[in-house]
Amino acid sequence: MKISKKIKGYAVVKPEETAKIVPAAEAPESAPSVPMAEIIQMHEKVERPDSLIGATYKIKSPLFEHSLYVTINDIVLNQGTEYEMRRPFEIFINSKNMEHFQWIVALTRIMSAVFRKGGDVTFLVEELKAVFDPRGGYFKAGGVYMPSIVAELGYVIETHLKMIGLLHDPELDEHQKKLIAEKRAAYDARAKKKSDRNALSVEPAGNGGFNTSVAGAGAESSAKGTEASAFPPGATMCHKCNTSAVIIMDGCATCLNCGYSKCG
């Protein structure tokens, strides 16, 4: 093979390759490139628009005399396209209580800076939820334990990130759902049988009648406990999900909320 032109480039062809190398002079003109839309990701150079959408959450803690109002504003990126996404942009905390004003302002400014930085901001949730108050925590409505006011702020941010789609709840598999349903049904049946037995056992009173006030009071308290929480009134707190939903059946502690069991 005679080479009559100056060599401008070369390529090594392996025997198993079937594609032929076409010289640049003989190669057909490539089709014009189609312009691609630029997908905007969150970064610190994104300018704040004139208006943002957001949500405000109320934190009522026994540690504070006045409530805390947490406002998280979001920016909408790639609006009107299939790549539209909502990302947190800034956070504010307002309250009548000015005792903790300094650390609240510092914390919100740092978190807002992390939001504008972009990337994975979900780590803030675990960091805040892991803060414990040396004076002790408190229980929210429904039996959920909060180790500190900062931890509850972490739960608020977690709720907001789930709402905009950055976080997702881990779904229980079919075996865990079946186990929870069986434990719940067995516990309810045993509790109903016990309450029926207490209702039938009446104590004679001194006036010749029957004293049923104890059974009535027990039934009333049980009803109130059932209405106040979605879990049985005798349930204890689960150290995994911090919810009062752990019951003991056949010597095994099982959480009716997250499915955790000491028996595996």
Secondary structure, DSSP 8 states (H G I E B T S, - for coil): ----S---------TT-------TTTS----------------TT----S--EEEEEEE--TT-SS-EEEEEEEEEESTTSTT-EEEEEEEEEE-S--TTHHHHHHHHHHHHHHHHH-S--THHHHHHHT---TT--EE-TTSBEES-HHHHHHHHHHHHHHHHTS-------HHHHHHHHHHHHHHHHHHHHHHHHHHH--EE-TTSSEE-HHHHHHHHHHHHHHHH-SS-TT-EE-TTT-BEEEEEETTEEEETTT--BTT-
